[in-house]
């Protein structure tokens, strides 16, 4: 398929829609596993909660590492080949789970899934940013994240419902393999390399670029705007890690059915996904400070209520809404404060730290378990999320 490089969302509607579909495929792959952790880890020889925390930590660490190297890989292999590599890795996860549910092959599958998520999602994000230019960047990121997390929610609900009805894991995994194969062949034969669009945007930037600057340090610590976004991203994914790992066991321990777990996680992901169709365009106007601060405070408040009433659907709706406010806005902020020549490395660094939040969340959950305070983990992460919102409001400025 031939594409003429021209910047703009409307001008690249066909290619952008294809990349949005790729994000949905990425989300579906993790959604199939997300609500079935207990089924995959029940025979690992460790407690159910410990198994769930281990899976979240392994997934988060492997995805974070993949994110970190995506920027460098893109520079060496190009966007298209990095995306293909991600899908080749993604296909390994369901194949391993078909033969290794209840064994330590589950851990290997989670590593493959995390690595693939890092490569595929980061690359599709970067490719979308490449082609849309600056004016509709927020809309683009809202559509991207919305498609991905709606797919997470739908796949999570479907997997939990189907497994509870039939007790069968294999058909769910075959569905994941089918999605992975479609995505792989689409990446091979339809998706183009988007570097030509990058060259167009570079020509519009007149500021000088220090080729020797350490972008990892700049994004993580040195740059006030980039590091503020990065820190908020860490906390955001830490609270999602707590939710992912501890909620199923918490609800099942209260005698609630697995379908309720899938419904609540699916509701959270669906609101998160749909809400980004609103928050993405809002971030086009440059009010990132207000959007992110509001989103973090709304998340923190919701987590407090989940700690007290873990089956309350309203708290999951508001948590999803808070996450929707921040998720595409983080990406817009990193993109706005970086030059096209080093933007992939800045985005990769941000996504590395953000997904390390899953590891931090798992460690916090494990510490809570040692004191027999599963609900306490929700209260601790709620306070950290609220403090993160306040810190962001004080430190961040929308000015470049």
TORKOL-4160 file (C-alpha; in steps of 0.2 Angstrom, whole numbers, padded with zeros to 4 digits, m for minus):
400
<pt num="1" X="0000" Y="0000" Z="0000"/>
<pt num="2" X="0007" Y="0017" Z="m0005"/>
<pt num="3" X="0006" Y="0032" Z="0006"/>
<pt num="4" X="0011" Y="0050" Z="0002"/>
<pt num="5" X="0019" Y="0058" Z="0017"/>
<pt num="6" X="0009" Y="0073" Z="0023"/>
<pt num="7" X="0006" Y="0078" Z="0041"/>
<pt num="8" X="m0012" Y="0079" Z="0048"/>
<pt num="9" X="m0025" Y="0067" Z="0056"/>
<pt num="10" X="m0038" Y="0070" Z="0042"/>
<pt num="11" X="m0025" Y="0069" Z="0028"/>
<pt num="12" X="m0019" Y="0052" Z="0035"/>
<pt num="13" X="m0036" Y="0045" Z="0040"/>
<pt num="14" X="m0034" Y="0028" Z="0032"/>
<pt num="15" X="m0017" Y="0025" Z="0039"/>
<pt num="16" X="m0022" Y="0032" Z="0056"/>
<pt num="17" X="m0037" Y="0020" Z="0056"/>
<pt num="18" X="m0026" Y="0005" Z="0052"/>
<pt num="19" X="m0014" Y="0010" Z="0067"/>
<pt num="20" X="m0029" Y="0012" Z="0078"/>
<pt num="21" X="m0034" Y="m0006" Z="0074"/>
<pt num="22" X="m0017" Y="m0012" Z="0078"/>
<pt num="23" X="m0018" Y="m0004" Z="0095"/>
<pt num="24" X="m0035" Y="m0013" Z="0098"/>
<pt num="25" X="m0026" Y="m0029" Z="0094"/>
<pt num="26" X="m0013" Y="m0025" Z="0106"/>
<pt num="27" X="m0026" Y="m0022" Z="0120"/>
<pt num="28" X="m0035" Y="m0038" Z="0116"/>
<pt num="29" X="m0020" Y="m0048" Z="0119"/>
<pt num="30" X="m0017" Y="m0042" Z="0137"/>
<pt num="31" X="m0036" Y="m0042" Z="0140"/>
<pt num="32" X="m0038" Y="m0061" Z="0137"/>
<pt num="33" X="m0025" Y="m0064" Z="0151"/>
<pt num="34" X="m0030" Y="m0050" Z="0163"/>
<pt num="35" X="m0046" Y="m0057" Z="0171"/>
<pt num="36" X="m0039" Y="m0075" Z="0171"/>
<pt num="37" X="m0024" Y="m0073" Z="0181"/>
<pt num="38" X="m0030" Y="m0085" Z="0195"/>
<pt num="39" X="m0034" Y="m0099" Z="0182"/>
<pt num="40" X="m0016" Y="m0098" Z="0175"/>
<pt num="41" X="m0007" Y="m0097" Z="0191"/>
<pt num="42" X="m0017" Y="m0108" Z="0202"/>
<pt num="43" X="m0004" Y="m0123" Z="0202"/>
<pt num="44" X="0012" Y="m0113" Z="0203"/>
<pt num="45" X="0015" Y="m0119" Z="0221"/>
<pt num="46" X="0013" Y="m0102" Z="0229"/>
<pt num="47" X="m0002" Y="m0092" Z="0235"/>
<pt num="48" X="m0015" Y="m0085" Z="0224"/>
<pt num="49" X="m0012" Y="m0067" Z="0228"/>
<pt num="50" X="0007" Y="m0070" Z="0227"/>
<pt num="51" X="0005" Y="m0078" Z="0210"/>
<pt num="52" X="m0005" Y="m0063" Z="0204"/>
<pt num="53" X="0008" Y="m0051" Z="0211"/>
<pt num="54" X="0022" Y="m0061" Z="0203"/>
<pt num="55" X="0013" Y="m0060" Z="0186"/>
<pt num="56" X="0010" Y="m0042" Z="0187"/>
<pt num="57" X="0028" Y="m0038" Z="0192"/>
<pt num="58" X="0035" Y="m0049" Z="0178"/>
<pt num="59" X="0023" Y="m0042" Z="0165"/>
<pt num="60" X="0027" Y="m0024" Z="0170"/>
<pt num="61" X="0046" Y="m0026" Z="0171"/>
<pt num="62" X="0047" Y="m0035" Z="0154"/>
<pt num="63" X="0036" Y="m0022" Z="0146"/>
<pt num="64" X="0046" Y="m0008" Z="0154"/>
<pt num="65" X="0062" Y="m0015" Z="0147"/>
<pt num="66" X="0055" Y="m0017" Z="0130"/>
<pt num="67" X="0048" Y="0001" Z="0130"/>
<pt num="68" X="0066" Y="0007" Z="0135"/>
<pt num="69" X="0074" Y="m0001" Z="0120"/>
<pt num="70" X="0060" Y="0003" Z="0108"/>
<pt num="71" X="0067" Y="0020" Z="0104"/>
<pt num="72" X="0084" Y="0013" Z="0100"/>
<pt num="73" X="0077" Y="m0001" Z="0090"/>
<pt num="74" X="0067" Y="0011" Z="0080"/>
<pt num="75" X="0083" Y="0020" Z="0076"/>
<pt num="76" X="0092" Y="0004" Z="0070"/>
<pt num="77" X="0077" Y="m0006" Z="0063"/>
<pt num="78" X="0064" Y="0006" Z="0059"/>
<pt num="79" X="0046" Y="0007" Z="0065"/>
<pt num="80" X="0039" Y="m0006" Z="0054"/>
<pt num="81" X="0052" Y="m0020" Z="0058"/>
<pt num="82" X="0051" Y="m0016" Z="0077"/>
<pt num="83" X="0032" Y="m0018" Z="0076"/>
<pt num="84" X="0034" Y="m0035" Z="0067"/>
<pt num="85" X="0046" Y="m0040" Z="0081"/>
<pt num="86" X="0033" Y="m0036" Z="0094"/>
<pt num="87" X="0020" Y="m0047" Z="0086"/>
<pt num="88" X="0031" Y="m0061" Z="0083"/>
<pt num="89" X="0034" Y="m0061" Z="0102"/>
<pt num="90" X="0016" Y="m0058" Z="0106"/>
<pt num="91" X="0011" Y="m0075" Z="0097"/>
<pt num="92" X="0023" Y="m0084" Z="0109"/>
<pt num="93" X="0012" Y="m0080" Z="0124"/>
<pt num="94" X="m0004" Y="m0090" Z="0120"/>
<pt num="95" X="0006" Y="m0104" Z="0113"/>
<pt num="96" X="0015" Y="m0106" Z="0129"/>
<pt num="97" X="m0001" Y="m0104" Z="0140"/>
<pt num="98" X="m0009" Y="m0118" Z="0129"/>
<pt num="99" X="0005" Y="m0130" Z="0135"/>
<pt num="100" X="0009" Y="m0122" Z="0152"/>
<pt num="101" X="m0006" Y="m0116" Z="0161"/>
<pt num="102" X="m0002" Y="m0120" Z="0180"/>
<pt num="103" X="0016" Y="m0122" Z="0177"/>
<pt num="104" X="0031" Y="m0110" Z="0177"/>
<pt num="105" X="0029" Y="m0108" Z="0158"/>
<pt num="106" X="0016" Y="m0096" Z="0163"/>
<pt num="107" X="0030" Y="m0084" Z="0169"/>
<pt num="108" X="0039" Y="m0086" Z="0152"/>
<pt num="109" X="0022" Y="m0082" Z="0143"/>
<pt num="110" X="0020" Y="m0067" Z="0154"/>
<pt num="111" X="0038" Y="m0061" Z="0149"/>
<pt num="112" X="0034" Y="m0063" Z="0131"/>
<pt num="113" X="0017" Y="m0054" Z="0132"/>
<pt num="114" X="0026" Y="m0040" Z="0142"/>
<pt num="115" X="0040" Y="m0038" Z="0129"/>
<pt num="116" X="0027" Y="m0038" Z="0115"/>
<pt num="117" X="0016" Y="m0025" Z="0123"/>
<pt num="118" X="0031" Y="m0014" Z="0125"/>
<pt num="119" X="0037" Y="m0015" Z="0107"/>
<pt num="120" X="0020" Y="m0015" Z="0098"/>
<pt num="121" X="0011" Y="m0002" Z="0108"/>
<pt num="122" X="0026" Y="0010" Z="0109"/>
<pt num="123" X="0029" Y="0008" Z="0091"/>
<pt num="124" X="0011" Y="0011" Z="0086"/>
<pt num="125" X="0010" Y="0027" Z="0097"/>
<pt num="126" X="0026" Y="0033" Z="0089"/>
<pt num="127" X="0019" Y="0030" Z="0072"/>
<pt num="128" X="0003" Y="0039" Z="0075"/>
<pt num="129" X="0013" Y="0054" Z="0082"/>
<pt num="130" X="0024" Y="0054" Z="0067"/>
<pt num="131" X="0009" Y="0056" Z="0054"/>
<pt num="132" X="m0003" Y="0068" Z="0063"/>
<pt num="133" X="0008" Y="0083" Z="0066"/>
<pt num="134" X="0005" Y="0094" Z="0081"/>
<pt num="135" X="m0012" Y="0101" Z="0079"/>
<pt num="136" X="m0023" Y="0086" Z="0082"/>
<pt num="137" X="m0010" Y="0076" Z="0093"/>
<pt num="138" X="m0022" Y="0075" Z="0108"/>
<pt num="139" X="m0036" Y="0068" Z="0097"/>
<pt num="140" X="m0024" Y="0056" Z="0090"/>
<pt num="141" X="m0018" Y="0049" Z="0107"/>
<pt num="142" X="m0036" Y="0049" Z="0113"/>
<pt num="143" X="m0041" Y="0038" Z="0099"/>
<pt num="144" X="m0026" Y="0027" Z="0101"/>
<pt num="145" X="m0028" Y="0024" Z="0119"/>
<pt num="146" X="m0047" Y="0022" Z="0118"/>
<pt num="147" X="m0046" Y="0009" Z="0105"/>
<pt num="148" X="m0032" Y="m0001" Z="0115"/>
<pt num="149" X="m0041" Y="0000" Z="0132"/>
<pt num="150" X="m0059" Y="m0003" Z="0125"/>
<pt num="151" X="m0051" Y="m0019" Z="0118"/>
<pt num="152" X="m0043" Y="m0023" Z="0135"/>
<pt num="153" X="m0060" Y="m0021" Z="0143"/>
<pt num="154" X="m0070" Y="m0031" Z="0130"/>
<pt num="155" X="m0057" Y="m0045" Z="0130"/>
<pt num="156" X="m0056" Y="m0046" Z="0149"/>
<pt num="157" X="m0075" Y="m0047" Z="0150"/>
<pt num="158" X="m0077" Y="m0060" Z="0137"/>
<pt num="159" X="m0063" Y="m0071" Z="0144"/>
<pt num="160" X="m0070" Y="m0071" Z="0161"/>
<pt num="161" X="m0088" Y="m0074" Z="0155"/>
<pt num="162" X="m0083" Y="m0088" Z="0143"/>
<pt num="163" X="m0071" Y="m0097" Z="0156"/>
<pt num="164" X="m0085" Y="m0096" Z="0170"/>
<pt num="165" X="m0098" Y="m0104" Z="0158"/>
<pt num="166" X="m0087" Y="m0117" Z="0150"/>
<pt num="167" X="m0071" Y="m0120" Z="0161"/>
<pt num="168" X="m0061" Y="m0120" Z="0145"/>
<pt num="169" X="m0045" Y="m0110" Z="0142"/>
<pt num="170" X="m0040" Y="m0116" Z="0125"/>
<pt num="171" X="m0053" Y="m0107" Z="0114"/>
<pt num="172" X="m0049" Y="m0091" Z="0123"/>
<pt num="173" X="m0030" Y="m0094" Z="0119"/>
<pt num="174" X="m0034" Y="m0099" Z="0101"/>
<pt num="175" X="m0044" Y="m0082" Z="0099"/>
<pt num="176" X="m0028" Y="m0073" Z="0105"/>
<pt num="177" X="m0017" Y="m0083" Z="0092"/>
<pt num="178" X="m0029" Y="m0078" Z="0078"/>
<pt num="179" X="m0028" Y="m0059" Z="0083"/>
<pt num="180" X="m0009" Y="m0060" Z="0084"/>
<pt num="181" X="m0008" Y="m0068" Z="0067"/>
<pt num="182" X="m0020" Y="m0055" Z="0059"/>
<pt num="183" X="m0009" Y="m0041" Z="0067"/>
<pt num="184" X="0007" Y="m0049" Z="0061"/>
<pt num="185" X="0002" Y="m0051" Z="0043"/>
<pt num="186" X="m0005" Y="m0033" Z="0043"/>
<pt num="187" X="0011" Y="m0027" Z="0050"/>
<pt num="188" X="0021" Y="m0036" Z="0036"/>
<pt num="189" X="0011" Y="m0032" Z="0021"/>
<pt num="190" X="0000" Y="m0016" Z="0024"/>
<pt num="191" X="0008" Y="m0005" Z="0037"/>
<pt num="192" X="0021" Y="0007" Z="0030"/>
<pt num="193" X="0037" Y="0014" Z="0037"/>
<pt num="194" X="0033" Y="0031" Z="0044"/>
<pt num="195" X="0050" Y="0039" Z="0045"/>
<pt num="196" X="0046" Y="0050" Z="0029"/>
<pt num="197" X="0033" Y="0059" Z="0040"/>
<pt num="198" X="0046" Y="0062" Z="0053"/>
<pt num="199" X="0057" Y="0071" Z="0041"/>
<pt num="200" X="0043" Y="0082" Z="0036"/>
<pt num="201" X="0040" Y="0088" Z="0054"/>
<pt num="202" X="0059" Y="0090" Z="0057"/>
<pt num="203" X="0059" Y="0103" Z="0043"/>
<pt num="204" X="0046" Y="0113" Z="0053"/>
<pt num="205" X="0057" Y="0114" Z="0069"/>
<pt num="206" X="0071" Y="0127" Z="0069"/>
<pt num="207" X="0078" Y="0125" Z="0086"/>
<pt num="208" X="0095" Y="0117" Z="0087"/>
<pt num="209" X="0097" Y="0099" Z="0094"/>
<pt num="210" X="0111" Y="0093" Z="0105"/>
<pt num="211" X="0114" Y="0075" Z="0097"/>
<pt num="212" X="0125" Y="0071" Z="0113"/>
<pt num="213" X="0112" Y="0074" Z="0126"/>
<pt num="214" X="0107" Y="0060" Z="0136"/>
<pt num="215" X="0088" Y="0058" Z="0133"/>
<pt num="216" X="0085" Y="0045" Z="0147"/>
<pt num="217" X="0092" Y="0057" Z="0160"/>
<pt num="218" X="0083" Y="0072" Z="0152"/>
<pt num="219" X="0066" Y="0063" Z="0152"/>
<pt num="220" X="0068" Y="0055" Z="0169"/>
<pt num="221" X="0076" Y="0069" Z="0180"/>
<pt num="222" X="0083" Y="0084" Z="0172"/>
<pt num="223" X="0069" Y="0092" Z="0162"/>
<pt num="224" X="0055" Y="0099" Z="0173"/>
<pt num="225" X="0041" Y="0096" Z="0162"/>
<pt num="226" X="0046" Y="0078" Z="0155"/>
<pt num="227" X="0051" Y="0072" Z="0173"/>
<pt num="228" X="0034" Y="0078" Z="0180"/>
<pt num="229" X="0024" Y="0068" Z="0168"/>
<pt num="230" X="0035" Y="0053" Z="0170"/>
<pt num="231" X="0033" Y="0053" Z="0189"/>
<pt num="232" X="0014" Y="0054" Z="0187"/>
<pt num="233" X="0014" Y="0040" Z="0175"/>
<pt num="234" X="0024" Y="0029" Z="0187"/>
<pt num="235" X="0010" Y="0032" Z="0200"/>
<pt num="236" X="m0004" Y="0029" Z="0188"/>
<pt num="237" X="0002" Y="0012" Z="0183"/>
<pt num="238" X="0006" Y="0007" Z="0201"/>
<pt num="239" X="m0012" Y="0009" Z="0205"/>
<pt num="240" X="m0017" Y="0000" Z="0190"/>
<pt num="241" X="m0005" Y="m0014" Z="0195"/>
<pt num="242" X="m0013" Y="m0015" Z="0212"/>
<pt num="243" X="m0030" Y="m0016" Z="0205"/>
<pt num="244" X="m0025" Y="m0029" Z="0192"/>
<pt num="245" X="m0016" Y="m0041" Z="0205"/>
<pt num="246" X="m0027" Y="m0039" Z="0221"/>
<pt num="247" X="m0044" Y="m0036" Z="0215"/>
<pt num="248" X="m0048" Y="m0053" Z="0208"/>
<pt num="249" X="m0042" Y="m0062" Z="0224"/>
<pt num="250" X="m0050" Y="m0049" Z="0235"/>
<pt num="251" X="m0067" Y="m0051" Z="0227"/>
<pt num="252" X="m0066" Y="m0070" Z="0225"/>
<pt num="253" X="m0061" Y="m0071" Z="0244"/>
<pt num="254" X="m0077" Y="m0062" Z="0248"/>
<pt num="255" X="m0087" Y="m0075" Z="0238"/>
<pt num="256" X="m0090" Y="m0065" Z="0223"/>
<pt num="257" X="m0091" Y="m0074" Z="0206"/>
<pt num="258" X="m0077" Y="m0072" Z="0193"/>
<pt num="259" X="m0089" Y="m0064" Z="0181"/>
<pt num="260" X="m0090" Y="m0049" Z="0193"/>
<pt num="261" X="m0071" Y="m0048" Z="0192"/>
<pt num="262" X="m0072" Y="m0047" Z="0173"/>
<pt num="263" X="m0087" Y="m0035" Z="0174"/>
<pt num="264" X="m0078" Y="m0023" Z="0185"/>
<pt num="265" X="m0061" Y="m0024" Z="0177"/>
<pt num="266" X="m0070" Y="m0022" Z="0160"/>
<pt num="267" X="m0081" Y="m0008" Z="0166"/>
<pt num="268" X="m0065" Y="0001" Z="0172"/>
<pt num="269" X="m0056" Y="m0002" Z="0155"/>
<pt num="270" X="m0071" Y="0003" Z="0145"/>
<pt num="271" X="m0074" Y="0020" Z="0154"/>
<pt num="272" X="m0055" Y="0022" Z="0153"/>
<pt num="273" X="m0056" Y="0019" Z="0134"/>
<pt num="274" X="m0071" Y="0029" Z="0130"/>
<pt num="275" X="m0066" Y="0043" Z="0141"/>
<pt num="276" X="m0051" Y="0046" Z="0131"/>
<pt num="277" X="m0061" Y="0051" Z="0116"/>
<pt num="278" X="m0065" Y="0066" Z="0126"/>
<pt num="279" X="m0049" Y="0069" Z="0135"/>
<pt num="280" X="m0038" Y="0067" Z="0120"/>
<pt num="281" X="m0046" Y="0082" Z="0110"/>
<pt num="282" X="m0046" Y="0092" Z="0126"/>
<pt num="283" X="m0027" Y="0091" Z="0127"/>
<pt num="284" X="m0026" Y="0099" Z="0110"/>
<pt num="285" X="m0029" Y="0115" Z="0119"/>
<pt num="286" X="m0014" Y="0114" Z="0130"/>
<pt num="287" X="m0022" Y="0113" Z="0147"/>
<pt num="288" X="m0012" Y="0097" Z="0152"/>
<pt num="289" X="m0009" Y="0103" Z="0169"/>
<pt num="290" X="m0027" Y="0104" Z="0174"/>
<pt num="291" X="m0031" Y="0088" Z="0165"/>
<pt num="292" X="m0018" Y="0078" Z="0173"/>
<pt num="293" X="m0020" Y="0085" Z="0191"/>
<pt num="294" X="m0039" Y="0082" Z="0190"/>
<pt num="295" X="m0036" Y="0064" Z="0184"/>
<pt num="296" X="m0024" Y="0059" Z="0197"/>
<pt num="297" X="m0035" Y="0067" Z="0211"/>
<pt num="298" X="m0050" Y="0058" Z="0204"/>
<pt num="299" X="m0041" Y="0041" Z="0203"/>
<pt num="300" X="m0035" Y="0043" Z="0221"/>
<pt num="301" X="m0052" Y="0047" Z="0228"/>
<pt num="302" X="m0059" Y="0032" Z="0218"/>
<pt num="303" X="m0046" Y="0020" Z="0225"/>
<pt num="304" X="m0051" Y="0025" Z="0243"/>
<pt num="305" X="m0068" Y="0020" Z="0239"/>
<pt num="306" X="m0063" Y="0003" Z="0231"/>
<pt num="307" X="m0053" Y="0000" Z="0247"/>
<pt num="308" X="m0069" Y="0002" Z="0257"/>
<pt num="309" X="m0081" Y="m0005" Z="0245"/>
<pt num="310" X="m0072" Y="m0017" Z="0232"/>
<pt num="311" X="m0088" Y="m0022" Z="0223"/>
<pt num="312" X="m0095" Y="m0004" Z="0221"/>
<pt num="313" X="m0096" Y="m0001" Z="0202"/>
<pt num="314" X="m0097" Y="0018" Z="0204"/>
<pt num="315" X="m0079" Y="0018" Z="0210"/>
<pt num="316" X="m0073" Y="0009" Z="0195"/>
<pt num="317" X="m0082" Y="0021" Z="0183"/>
<pt num="318" X="m0074" Y="0036" Z="0192"/>
<pt num="319" X="m0057" Y="0027" Z="0192"/>
<pt num="320" X="m0059" Y="0024" Z="0174"/>
<pt num="321" X="m0063" Y="0042" Z="0171"/>
<pt num="322" X="m0048" Y="0048" Z="0181"/>
<pt num="323" X="m0037" Y="0037" Z="0171"/>
<pt num="324" X="m0044" Y="0043" Z="0155"/>
<pt num="325" X="m0040" Y="0061" Z="0159"/>
<pt num="326" X="m0022" Y="0057" Z="0161"/>
<pt num="327" X="m0017" Y="0043" Z="0149"/>
<pt num="328" X="m0017" Y="0051" Z="0132"/>
<pt num="329" X="m0012" Y="0068" Z="0140"/>
<pt num="330" X="0004" Y="0060" Z="0147"/>
<pt num="331" X="0009" Y="0056" Z="0129"/>
<pt num="332" X="0004" Y="0073" Z="0122"/>
<pt num="333" X="0014" Y="0081" Z="0135"/>
<pt num="334" X="0030" Y="0071" Z="0132"/>
<pt num="335" X="0028" Y="0074" Z="0113"/>
<pt num="336" X="0025" Y="0093" Z="0115"/>
<pt num="337" X="0041" Y="0094" Z="0125"/>
<pt num="338" X="0052" Y="0084" Z="0114"/>
<pt num="339" X="0060" Y="0087" Z="0097"/>
<pt num="340" X="0055" Y="0075" Z="0082"/>
<pt num="341" X="0073" Y="0069" Z="0081"/>
<pt num="342" X="0074" Y="0062" Z="0099"/>
<pt num="343" X="0055" Y="0060" Z="0103"/>
<pt num="344" X="0055" Y="0041" Z="0101"/>
<pt num="345" X="0068" Y="0040" Z="0115"/>
<pt num="346" X="0059" Y="0052" Z="0126"/>
<pt num="347" X="0043" Y="0042" Z="0124"/>
<pt num="348" X="0052" Y="0026" Z="0126"/>
<pt num="349" X="0059" Y="0032" Z="0143"/>
<pt num="350" X="0043" Y="0039" Z="0149"/>
<pt num="351" X="0034" Y="0022" Z="0145"/>
<pt num="352" X="0049" Y="0013" Z="0153"/>
<pt num="353" X="0046" Y="0022" Z="0170"/>
<pt num="354" X="0027" Y="0021" Z="0168"/>
<pt num="355" X="0027" Y="0003" Z="0166"/>
<pt num="356" X="0039" Y="0000" Z="0180"/>
<pt num="357" X="0024" Y="0007" Z="0190"/>
<pt num="358" X="0017" Y="m0011" Z="0188"/>
<pt num="359" X="0032" Y="m0017" Z="0197"/>
<pt num="360" X="0031" Y="m0004" Z="0211"/>
<pt num="361" X="0013" Y="m0008" Z="0213"/>
<pt num="362" X="0016" Y="m0027" Z="0214"/>
<pt num="363" X="0029" Y="m0024" Z="0228"/>
<pt num="364" X="0017" Y="m0013" Z="0237"/>
<pt num="365" X="0004" Y="m0026" Z="0236"/>
<pt num="366" X="0016" Y="m0040" Z="0242"/>
<pt num="367" X="0021" Y="m0029" Z="0257"/>
<pt num="368" X="0003" Y="m0027" Z="0261"/>
<pt num="369" X="0000" Y="m0046" Z="0260"/>
<pt num="370" X="0014" Y="m0048" Z="0273"/>
<pt num="371" X="0004" Y="m0038" Z="0286"/>
<pt num="372" X="m0012" Y="m0046" Z="0280"/>
<pt num="373" X="m0019" Y="m0030" Z="0274"/>
<pt num="374" X="m0025" Y="m0033" Z="0256"/>
<pt num="375" X="m0037" Y="m0018" Z="0257"/>
<pt num="376" X="m0023" Y="m0008" Z="0265"/>
<pt num="377" X="m0014" Y="m0008" Z="0248"/>
<pt num="378" X="m0028" Y="0001" Z="0240"/>
<pt num="379" X="m0028" Y="0015" Z="0254"/>
<pt num="380" X="m0009" Y="0017" Z="0252"/>
<pt num="381" X="m0009" Y="0018" Z="0233"/>
<pt num="382" X="m0024" Y="0030" Z="0235"/>
<pt num="383" X="m0014" Y="0042" Z="0246"/>
<pt num="384" X="0001" Y="0041" Z="0234"/>
<pt num="385" X="m0010" Y="0045" Z="0219"/>
<pt num="386" X="m0017" Y="0060" Z="0228"/>
<pt num="387" X="0000" Y="0066" Z="0233"/>
<pt num="388" X="0006" Y="0064" Z="0215"/>
<pt num="389" X="m0008" Y="0075" Z="0208"/>
<pt num="390" X="m0004" Y="0089" Z="0220"/>
<pt num="391" X="0015" Y="0087" Z="0216"/>
<pt num="392" X="0011" Y="0088" Z="0197"/>
<pt num="393" X="0000" Y="0104" Z="0199"/>
<pt num="394" X="0015" Y="0113" Z="0209"/>
<pt num="395" X="0029" Y="0107" Z="0197"/>
<pt num="396" X="0022" Y="0106" Z="0180"/>
<pt num="397" X="0020" Y="0121" Z="0167"/>
<pt num="398" X="0011" Y="0120" Z="0150"/>
<pt num="399" X="0024" Y="0132" Z="0143"/>
<pt num="400" X="0038" Y="0124" Z="0133"/>
